[in-house]
Amino acid sequence: MPKSLVDNAYRQIKDWIIRYHLKPGVRLHVKNLSQALGISQTPVREALSMLEKENLIDREPQKGFRVRSLSVQEIEDLYDLRVALEVLSARQAAERITLHGRKRLTSLLSKVGRFIQSGNKPGILELEQDFHTIILEASGNRPLAEMGRAILDRIWIIQNINLLTTDHLSDAHPQHVKVFEAIQKGDSQKAGLLMASHLKSAKEFVISRLKRSDDILSNLMGFPLQNGEHPERIPRVQRGSSKR
């Protein structure tokens, strides 16, 4: 079987999960996914097994797969791990960032500023997420970057909805600018402290929303789940739209 078929199925289904097109708790039917993707069921099964290893979906005996639902405690734990990893990445980036890394972050932050002025929410969200990925890579620490990206994949599911359902989407930008300035100056201690403050405030905001039963984020993330069931709705495939 061509490896590209499995990889493409993996990337598309993962993108649907991260972007909340496939919601937490939804049951995944191999037949429906294969029809939506226009491929046979075998590569879909392999893709689902890959996503299971990344803890994005669960396999249920005799039932198949389901998009993984997280408890508030699990989400808190993910954010705590994210803080630990990204604080270290910011410190190491201040010591190791290359000229290419600096140019990437400079261009990204400039583009975010333009998107804020034009009100391009999807563009802002994607670039603000890319900021964290680039710093993980700029750390020059490959194991750290791999672990960090895996955690971010799981957090984006929550963060996408969190940011798009508030008026705080552009709040991260000035904080990102300060983190980059510290990295530019090679001040590893300040870069770590600024990253910690930025991520801890983000965590507190998300958790406070999830604990409120009247908050749209809490409801969209399935707190509480209704009998553990969600209707399956497979989105249309948009060729070339998957980035992550």
Buried (B, 14 or more C-beta within 10 A) or exposed (E): EEEEBBBBBBBBBBBBBBBBBBBBBBBBBBEBBBEBBEBEBBBBBBBBBBBBEBBBBBEEEEEBBBBBBBEBEEBBEBBEBBBBBBBBBBBBBBBBBEEEBBEBBEEBBEBBBEBBEEEBBEBBBBBBBBBBBBBBBBBBBEEBBEBBBBBBBBBBBBBBBBBBBBEEBBBBBEBBBBBBBBBBEEBBEBBBBBBBBBBBEBBEBBBEBBEEEEBEBBEBBBBEEEEEEBEBEBEEBEEEEBEB
